[in-house]
Amino acid sequence: MEYDRFGPWIIEIKEASEIPPQFDREKERILEAAKAYKIPVNIERRKLKPGMPMYDFVIALHEEYLDVMERHEGVVTLASINYSDVQILEKVNDLLNGHIFIYAGQREYSVPYNPVSDDLIDEMMDFMRERFVDKERILDLDKIKGIDTIETALYRNLLNDFKKKEQVIPLQYQPFMELKHLNSNTWTKLLDLIEKPVLQDSLFLTNGYELMVFTRVKEVKKSSETDYGYRQLFIPLGLIADVSIVNDEVMDELVQLEIVVGSIKKEILVSKELNVDYIKELVV
């Protein structure tokens, strides 16, 4: 009985009996998909009762498009998204809370998940990434000079994981950096002395057809704060319209790196020392 086996993990749907009853009307679409997954409700196991809905989302990956099926207040809605319309994919892993974001046209689709199933999320992301970009490489990786130093084990491990699947070159690394407020008054000076704000590290990479960006969930944090979360952005190079920087209005030595993709603007906090011009020359 599925109730007895229920947990926070995502399950791949391989046959009709594995489709949650709330999604049964979409059975044909689910079974026709190359891959399909059911994503459980965010509830403690002890609070779940027999007969309660156990899954909020079903993701069905077809060769030309994906279906996002969501159960909300007892109603199942279906959004069908052509891979050719996808502009950005984003994955957020923050300990027990994860999300994937799909930016397509004027819409943003958000799917929550428990990172205990990170391996299946990566499988989904890889499937979509294979299809939402033109696989003809825009950049000749043999002519790109990458960086050698990445200070944190998290990013080194993520990079090594990607290198097992594809050729990836790290372009720029933003190290941790202590910050201070602009136009400091007595209060902000005291705050900066007691607990300095810190810009966390980020990493910019490419596989020749995407700009990939790894950042922390909290880009700027207090020195005493912990932050184990991270984000991964995947942006097709052919869709990037512009890369620019805007000075931050609060912190000295901090700028907002803005990446424009269609009507979407993704902002990443970096230091003025980061070689943004090098990134821009490569991807725009």
Summary of the structure (lengths in Angstrom):
residues: 284
radius of gyration: 21.0
end to end distance: 53.3
largest distance: 66.1
contacts: 828
relative contact order: 0.11
helix: 26%
strand: 40%
